[in-house]
């Protein structure tokens, strides 16, 4: 049996570690554990704590990180952590270490997940010769493309979550103006992320002179799921509608008629509200281009730790190219 690979999916809030076993191209993940970023001073400390817990010492590792990878490192967009290749390689005594963008890993892992890892949001034929878009809100708004090739596919990580937000309704304009008081350039991520949901909720409360439920995204979603606070329900529904519009725009911009895969940590927590929301209506609301987008299927990942499969696939691809 091949030696296991240490894999990690490191976001702005949580880091998930696991051990990947790769046999004849088939990937399995075991001993997965979550760690909160605020509980550790550095990525190295969190990784060391995980390896102490599983009592193994892999020689290879691949970490997926929530931010653009530059100069063999990542400055996290939404976290005080930083990740440096040479530091982790030395601290964990690794023979090989690879860093990839977190949505690159999520996209790379899509082909290694079983059908039970997804649920259908919108059924449609799609175009198997066209790219697929992987998009999802979590600590930030990640995006990547899966581009089919003659043999296999190529994953392209993007920073599409930072495109400028384009409001459509009067209420969305009002929310954008509220956010612009603190962030003059309002990107899609300012609404479509954990902090983005808080921004929407704060804005709607201010506009309606209603008491805030919370300043924590998970408490807002919990209140919405429980149906306890109408303003929380309204905020989550707007969140879903804006995501539909942004995802549909991304399909137009990238030609991703092969399909859309929704990821990120927020949607599974609000699954019932999301599936009942106007996401699909906003996704296809593209005027003259509605038919173009309406032919695109949409699925949502419901399996936890999906990016770990992609991290394993990324290091396997690197070694196969050697």
C-alpha positions as CSV (number, residue, x, y, z in Angstrom):
1,X,0.0,0.0,0.0
2,X,1.3,3.5,-0.9
3,X,2.3,5.8,1.9
4,X,-0.6,8.2,2.9
5,X,-0.6,11.9,1.9
6,X,-1.3,14.6,4.4
7,X,-4.0,16.7,2.9
8,X,-5.7,19.9,4.2
9,X,-8.4,22.4,3.3
10,X,-7.5,25.6,5.1
11,X,-10.1,28.4,5.1
12,X,-10.4,31.7,6.9
13,X,-12.2,30.0,9.8
14,X,-11.4,26.3,9.9
15,X,-8.7,23.9,8.8
16,X,-9.6,20.4,7.9
17,X,-6.9,17.7,7.8
18,X,-7.0,14.1,6.6
19,X,-4.8,11.3,5.3
20,X,-5.3,10.4,1.6
21,X,-4.6,7.0,0.2
22,X,-4.2,6.9,-3.6
23,X,-4.3,3.5,-5.3
24,X,-4.4,3.2,-9.1
25,X,-6.0,6.7,-9.3
26,X,-8.6,6.0,-6.7
27,X,-8.6,8.3,-3.7
28,X,-9.9,7.6,-0.2
29,X,-9.7,9.9,2.8
30,X,-9.4,8.7,6.4
31,X,-9.0,10.2,9.9
32,X,-10.4,13.6,8.8
33,X,-10.5,16.2,11.6
34,X,-11.5,19.9,11.8
35,X,-9.5,22.6,13.7
36,X,-10.5,26.2,14.3
37,X,-8.0,28.7,13.1
38,X,-8.4,30.9,16.2
39,X,-7.2,28.0,18.3
40,X,-3.7,27.9,16.7
41,X,-1.1,30.6,16.2
42,X,0.0,29.2,12.8
43,X,-0.9,26.6,10.2
44,X,2.2,24.7,11.2
45,X,0.9,24.4,14.8
46,X,-2.5,23.1,13.6
47,X,-0.8,20.6,11.2
48,X,1.5,19.4,14.0
49,X,-1.5,18.9,16.4
50,X,-3.3,16.8,13.8
51,X,-0.2,14.6,13.1
52,X,0.2,14.1,16.9
53,X,-3.5,13.0,17.1
54,X,-3.2,10.4,14.3
55,X,0.3,9.4,15.2
56,X,1.5,9.2,11.6
57,X,4.3,11.0,9.8
58,X,3.6,11.3,6.0
59,X,6.4,12.2,3.7
60,X,4.1,14.1,1.2
61,X,1.5,16.7,1.7
62,X,-0.8,19.0,-0.2
63,X,-2.6,21.9,1.4
64,X,-5.5,23.8,-0.2
65,X,-5.7,27.4,1.0
66,X,-8.3,30.1,0.8
67,X,-6.4,32.7,-1.2
68,X,-4.3,33.2,-4.3
69,X,-1.0,31.1,-4.3
70,X,2.0,33.4,-5.0
71,X,5.7,32.8,-4.6
72,X,5.1,29.4,-3.0
73,X,2.9,30.8,-0.3
74,X,-0.5,32.2,0.6
75,X,-1.6,35.3,2.4
76,X,-5.1,34.3,3.5
77,X,-7.7,36.7,2.3
78,X,-9.9,36.4,5.4
79,X,-7.5,35.2,8.1
80,X,-4.4,36.3,10.1
81,X,-2.7,33.0,9.1
82,X,-0.1,32.7,6.4
83,X,1.3,29.7,4.6
84,X,4.8,29.3,3.4
85,X,6.1,26.2,1.5
86,X,9.6,26.2,3.0
87,X,8.3,26.6,6.6
88,X,5.9,23.7,6.4
89,X,8.3,21.5,4.5
90,X,11.0,21.9,7.2
91,X,8.6,21.8,10.2
92,X,6.9,18.6,9.1
93,X,10.1,17.0,7.6
94,X,8.3,16.5,4.2
95,X,9.9,15.2,1.1
96,X,7.3,16.9,-1.1
97,X,4.8,19.7,-0.3
98,X,2.3,21.4,-2.6
99,X,0.1,24.4,-2.0
100,X,-3.0,24.9,-4.2
101,X,-6.0,27.3,-4.0
102,X,-8.9,25.9,-2.1
103,X,-11.4,26.1,-4.9
104,X,-8.8,24.6,-7.3
105,X,-8.8,21.7,-4.9
106,X,-12.6,21.6,-4.7
107,X,-12.8,21.6,-8.5
108,X,-10.1,18.9,-8.8
109,X,-12.0,16.8,-6.4
110,X,-15.3,16.9,-8.2
111,X,-14.4,13.9,-10.4
112,X,-13.4,11.8,-7.5
113,X,-16.7,12.2,-5.6
114,X,-19.5,9.7,-5.8
115,X,-23.0,10.6,-6.9
116,X,-24.1,10.6,-3.2
117,X,-21.8,13.6,-2.6
118,X,-24.2,15.9,-4.7
119,X,-27.8,16.9,-4.8
120,X,-29.5,18.3,-7.9
121,X,-30.5,22.0,-7.7
122,X,-31.4,22.4,-11.3
123,X,-31.6,19.6,-13.8
124,X,-30.6,20.4,-17.4
125,X,-28.7,18.7,-20.2
126,X,-25.6,20.8,-20.2
127,X,-22.7,20.6,-22.7
128,X,-20.1,18.0,-21.8
129,X,-17.6,19.8,-24.1
130,X,-17.9,23.1,-22.2
131,X,-16.3,24.1,-18.9
132,X,-17.9,23.5,-15.5
133,X,-18.0,26.3,-12.9
134,X,-17.3,25.5,-9.3
135,X,-18.5,28.4,-7.0
136,X,-19.5,28.7,-3.4
137,X,-19.7,31.0,-0.4
138,X,-17.9,30.2,2.8
139,X,-15.5,32.5,4.6
140,X,-15.1,34.1,1.1
141,X,-16.6,33.5,-2.3
142,X,-14.5,30.9,-4.2
143,X,-14.6,30.2,-7.9
144,X,-12.8,27.8,-10.2
145,X,-13.3,26.3,-13.7
146,X,-13.0,22.7,-14.8
147,X,-12.0,22.8,-18.5
148,X,-12.4,19.5,-20.5
149,X,-9.4,18.5,-22.6
150,X,-8.9,15.7,-25.2
151,X,-7.5,13.7,-22.3
152,X,-8.8,14.5,-18.9
153,X,-9.4,18.1,-17.7
154,X,-7.6,21.2,-16.5
155,X,-8.6,23.1,-13.4
156,X,-8.2,26.9,-13.4
157,X,-8.5,28.8,-10.1
158,X,-10.0,32.3,-10.4
159,X,-10.7,35.2,-8.1
160,X,-14.2,35.7,-9.5
161,X,-15.6,36.3,-6.1
162,X,-14.1,39.7,-6.2
163,X,-15.9,41.0,-9.2
164,X,-18.0,44.1,-8.5
165,X,-21.5,43.4,-7.2
166,X,-24.2,44.4,-9.6
167,X,-27.5,45.0,-7.8
168,X,-30.8,44.6,-9.7
169,X,-33.6,45.5,-7.3
170,X,-34.2,48.7,-5.3
171,X,-33.6,46.8,-2.1
172,X,-30.3,45.4,-3.4
173,X,-29.2,48.9,-4.3
174,X,-30.0,50.0,-0.8
175,X,-28.0,47.1,0.7
176,X,-25.1,47.9,-1.6
177,X,-25.1,51.6,-0.5
178,X,-25.1,50.5,3.2
179,X,-22.1,48.2,2.6
180,X,-20.3,51.0,0.6
181,X,-20.2,53.1,3.7
182,X,-17.5,50.7,5.0
183,X,-16.2,49.3,1.7
184,X,-16.3,51.8,-1.2
185,X,-15.8,49.0,-3.7
186,X,-18.5,46.4,-3.1
187,X,-17.5,43.1,-4.5
188,X,-19.8,40.0,-4.8
189,X,-17.9,38.5,-1.8
190,X,-19.1,41.4,0.4
191,X,-22.5,39.8,0.2
192,X,-21.8,36.2,-0.6
193,X,-19.7,34.9,2.3
194,X,-20.1,34.5,6.0
195,X,-19.3,38.2,6.6
196,X,-21.4,39.0,3.5
197,X,-24.5,37.4,5.1
198,X,-23.8,39.5,8.2
199,X,-23.6,42.6,5.9
200,X,-26.9,41.8,4.3
201,X,-28.5,41.2,7.7
202,X,-27.1,44.4,9.2
203,X,-28.3,46.4,6.1
204,X,-31.8,45.0,6.2
205,X,-32.1,45.6,9.9
206,X,-31.0,49.2,9.4
207,X,-33.3,49.8,6.5
208,X,-36.3,48.4,8.3
209,X,-35.3,49.8,11.8
210,X,-35.4,46.2,13.1
211,X,-33.3,44.8,16.0
212,X,-30.4,42.6,14.8
213,X,-30.6,38.9,15.5
214,X,-26.8,38.6,15.7
215,X,-23.5,39.6,14.2
216,X,-22.5,35.9,13.7
217,X,-23.3,34.3,10.3
218,X,-24.0,30.9,11.9
219,X,-26.5,32.4,14.3
220,X,-28.3,34.2,11.5
221,X,-28.6,31.0,9.5
222,X,-29.8,29.1,12.6
223,X,-32.4,31.7,13.2
224,X,-33.5,31.6,9.6
225,X,-33.7,27.8,9.5
226,X,-35.7,27.8,12.8
227,X,-38.0,30.5,11.3
228,X,-37.7,32.5,14.5
229,X,-36.8,35.9,13.0
230,X,-38.4,37.1,9.8
231,X,-35.5,39.5,9.2
232,X,-33.0,36.6,9.3
233,X,-35.2,34.6,6.9
234,X,-35.2,37.6,4.6
235,X,-31.4,38.0,4.8
236,X,-30.8,34.4,3.9
237,X,-33.3,34.5,1.0
238,X,-31.6,37.6,-0.4
239,X,-28.3,35.8,0.0
240,X,-29.6,32.9,-2.1
241,X,-31.1,35.2,-4.7
242,X,-27.8,37.2,-5.1
243,X,-25.9,33.9,-5.4
244,X,-28.1,32.8,-8.2
245,X,-27.6,36.0,-10.1
246,X,-23.8,36.0,-9.6
247,X,-23.5,32.3,-10.6
248,X,-25.6,32.9,-13.7
249,X,-23.4,35.9,-14.6
250,X,-20.3,33.7,-14.1
251,X,-21.7,31.2,-16.5
252,X,-22.1,33.9,-19.2
253,X,-18.6,35.2,-18.5
254,X,-16.8,31.9,-18.7
255,X,-19.0,29.8,-21.0
256,X,-19.4,27.2,-18.3
257,X,-22.3,25.4,-20.0
258,X,-21.0,22.1,-18.8
259,X,-22.6,22.7,-15.4
260,X,-22.3,24.6,-12.1
261,X,-21.2,22.9,-8.9
262,X,-22.0,24.7,-5.7
263,X,-19.6,24.3,-2.8
264,X,-18.6,26.2,0.3
265,X,-19.6,25.8,3.9
266,X,-22.7,27.8,4.1
267,X,-25.2,26.2,1.7
268,X,-25.4,22.8,3.3
269,X,-26.4,24.6,6.6
270,X,-29.4,26.3,4.9
271,X,-30.2,23.6,2.4
272,X,-33.9,23.6,2.9
273,X,-34.2,27.4,2.6
274,X,-31.8,27.4,-0.3
275,X,-33.7,24.8,-2.3
276,X,-37.0,26.7,-1.8
277,X,-35.5,30.1,-2.6
278,X,-35.5,32.0,-5.9
279,X,-31.9,30.9,-6.6
280,X,-32.8,29.2,-9.9
281,X,-35.1,32.0,-11.0
282,X,-32.3,34.5,-10.5
283,X,-29.8,32.2,-12.1
284,X,-31.7,32.1,-15.4
285,X,-32.9,35.7,-15.3
286,X,-30.6,36.8,-18.1
287,X,-32.9,38.5,-20.6
288,X,-31.9,37.6,-24.1
289,X,-29.4,35.1,-22.8
290,X,-31.9,33.1,-20.6
291,X,-31.9,30.1,-23.0
292,X,-28.1,30.0,-22.8
293,X,-28.1,29.7,-19.0
294,X,-31.3,27.6,-18.7
295,X,-29.5,24.7,-20.4
296,X,-26.9,24.6,-17.6
297,X,-27.4,22.0,-14.8
298,X,-26.6,23.0,-11.2
299,X,-25.5,20.6,-8.4
300,X,-24.6,21.2,-4.8
301,X,-21.9,19.3,-2.9
302,X,-23.2,18.0,0.4
303,X,-20.2,15.8,1.3
304,X,-18.0,17.3,3.9
305,X,-14.2,17.5,3.1
306,X,-14.6,17.3,-0.6
307,X,-11.6,19.6,-1.2
308,X,-9.4,17.0,0.5
309,X,-9.9,14.7,-2.5
310,X,-8.8,17.5,-4.8
311,X,-5.7,18.1,-2.8
312,X,-4.8,14.5,-3.1
313,X,-5.5,14.5,-6.9
314,X,-3.3,17.6,-7.3
315,X,-0.3,16.0,-5.7
316,X,-0.9,12.8,-7.7
317,X,-1.0,14.8,-10.9
318,X,2.2,16.6,-10.0
319,X,4.0,13.3,-9.4
320,X,2.7,11.8,-12.6
321,X,4.2,14.7,-14.5
322,X,7.6,14.2,-13.0
